[in-house]
Amino acid sequence: METILLPDVGDFQEVEIVEMLVIEGDTVKVDDPLLTLETEKAAMDLPSPVAGTIETLFVDKGSKVSEGDKICKISVTALEKQPI
């Protein structure tokens, strides 16, 4: 299991999740988008750093998140991990 945390998204204290792109049980590959974040200046997708199955989501659409917050837990199926 790999717990995915929100990485540094720039000079913002909090960002809002405006769209969830996965649900529990979905299978993802490395770099598949998990959700869309919105800052005051732009919207961006958060890619998965690992391949596997979404086991638990800790956030939902409308959640405000900060660097280091838990996003989801993924049951890893690939040995390769991308640096976060």
N, C-alpha and C positions, 0 to 999 in steps of 0.2 A: 504494500500500500504506500502510496505517495500522497502526502498532503500538499496541495497547491496553495501557495500564498500569493497575495497581490505584490508584485514587484514594485520598484520605484517607478512612479509615473510622472516624474518631474516635480515642479515646485507647487504641488497641490496638497493641502492637508487631507481633503476628502474628495472622492470622485463618486459619481452616481452610476449604478448599473442600470442601463436603459433597455437592455435586451438580454435575455438568457438564450443561448444558442444550443444548449444541451439540457437533457433531463437525466435523472438517475436511471441507470441501466444502459445508457448510450455507450457505444464504443467509439473511441477517438484515436486518431493517429497524431504523431508529433506534428505540431504547428496547426492542428485543427483549431478553429476559434471556439472558445468556451462561452464567452459573453462579450457584450459591447459596453464599454465604459464611456462616460461623457465628462469632459472637463469644461471649464469656462470657454475654452478655445477650440476644442476638437472632440470628435468621437473616435475611439479606437477599439479594435478587437484584442482580447487577451488570448494568446495562443497556448495550447497545451504543450508543456515541456516534455511530456511522456506519452507513450501509446498505452491504451488500456481501456477499462470500463469504468464509467462514472459510478462510484458506490454511494457517495453522500454529497449533497450540495449544502453548503453552509450559508449561502446568500440567495437572494431572489431579486427580481426586477424591482427597482425603486430603492434597493439597499444603498446606503452610503458606506463606502469602504476606504480604508487607508492602507498605506504600505505595511505589509506584514500580516494583514488580516487573512484568515482562512477563507478560501474560495470553494474548494471541493476536495474530496478524497478520491483518488483513482487507483484501482487495482491494476498494477502495471503488467503489461504483457510483452513489452519489448525491452530489451536490455539497454538500448540506447536512450540516453537522456540528453536533452538540449540544455545548455546553460541558461539559467533564468536571468 
